[in-house]
Amino acid sequence: MTNSIDTTPRPAVTRHPADEADTVISARGLTCSYGSFTAVDGVDLTVRRGELYALLGTNGAGKTTTLEVLEGHREATGGTVRVLGSDPTDRRRTRPRIGMMLQDSGLAPELTVRESVRLAGAVSGRDDDVDRVLGLVGIDHEARARVAQLSGGERRRVDFAAAVWGTPELVFLDEPTTGLDPSARDELWAVVAELREAGVTFVLTTHYLEEAAENADRIGLMHAGTIRREGRVADLTAGSTTSIRFVAPAAIDDLPLPITRTENDLVVVETDDAQRDVATLLRWAADADHTLARFTVHESGLDDVFRDLSRAS
């Protein structure tokens, strides 16, 4: 991918949470039901200009339905939703200002890469240069190739090119790096970072939690139709514990720390002061001539928060 972002159409990034003009997405009491089943139950959500907001959720959490409402593909059953100041179902107003990278874009296999991106651009209502966009996302070398000949990762680059055509104000990224190798993932996130500097706002959904942790300003965690937790990674993981694991020596009656639990052959000690307790364990093992096989220290992160959410009722 090359670094050629047209910043002209977009205003500079501003960050004033109380300024309504800076609010790109606003949902209050968003509800969506299918018959007697409520998939989304009173969601409140605010996304500000230039922000990258990651909406993560357990299976069946209501995340997909929420996104469909925000994208204008589905009408809410209740509540209020404004995207870029308008009803998202008013496609005449919102479509030219929004880019979407869906999980399955339905690219026509008989079209070339250039034709596919140009067609998506025409549908968007935004102006751009096809060669500039292909170079931006690193797929220009396959411009004349038909979609049917592309790998999965190459197709995702085409999807990304279509989403950022014309530098939209808001871009939805649904599992954007599926099929990309680590280098291609880094390149995609570099382009996202530059677009954000131009004022573009992103809403991300992904199963790669480390990508959300590294790139998102804020994260919303959905479960059972509601956003259960929201904030920066530091906020979400605050108060989490660190776990120390090792294979227990033959006798651990004199272990200097309380055992939290055992997992298969491993002793697990949870601590809020890893440096102190690791030092204590290592001194004890050295003094008693114990070998602590498979010794590991794991600091709780977003993946642990997500697992706890998955286990919630």
Steps between C-alpha positions, in 0.01 A plus 500: 500500500623850424450804719299732280197637681297785355428709808330788322131399542521434872526742789776471756444263789338663802415337829234678704269235652231750589484651148204355310660600169787263587264203554497265201281224649242545773269220613268525800294207620562314174278192489452244226270200524415203284151399601513424870882488507685818588843497334603851610363629827537871574850569371649847556797580279697811404788513251688825443671637190845357432450222754551128443232321699509120525171323563574148617255235604445139588314281254137608490573818697311723258810662353414421137146630538628819660738556211228433243291774660793745508583421137141560395432141397240439771247717681505512877195382693544770761726779615668772299795469262686778323796443270677809367202700623243302301282192519731222370217359286497828305752366252485806278653703782728244664625270223742748336659565839547139618736223392434137589733202504266209567601144583367378166492776240371279219762607246407393147760236402500595130594864562859620524634666811493841331143447380385384843638801682380745235150349517493526880616858472222584257242353736640699793443834335853617590776601258848353493770360271498123472876467458562717808271285712645171373850626581388620839387154609779310323297317236609704195719213374180294452298778336429296185447166677149366528357463850468124448880479475568676829593348834284564803738764629507678163121509494502666840727770359249558222226525761710752693564703186126520432430604861750789505427623146459876505608530866159462666427659836409170667625149421368172639765226509353152554780245555730703273818293535358151448728320254777761520854405600663694786679742266179577309317555829758754607466679167122516530520650848756754379250621240225513762726712722561748219132521415424572863742791487284630214197486732352166389311309769510120521277239660677165525380148567756223523579169664867600518486655844863611489416718199218665687726553800777655290292721272173597668453815704206340678346155508142397564440142615155361417329204657136392490385807311663769712838672528624361829832684516650792310817704512868502420696176531656635818153563643372155406798316644539714813499289813576181310733250660818333378527122517815299571498139381743215552515125545487429871806338656443171677426678828353848520386507861740783563409702190540865609191622310137386512390284205204648315418181310652217299463445127595149388858465625550870563481698821342843445577793727318826431666819615462876488878544546671270253853631558484440874339155480717371215809596700358323805433180304840495335681551833293220654573267209873575512523452878311168484672387179163474320461518124196701388435343162284684243524816707304785339366840600189624320372854539126524450399684185206563272471130416441420867238773530330356193504148644348624823226666296440175309451315828255760631136406521 
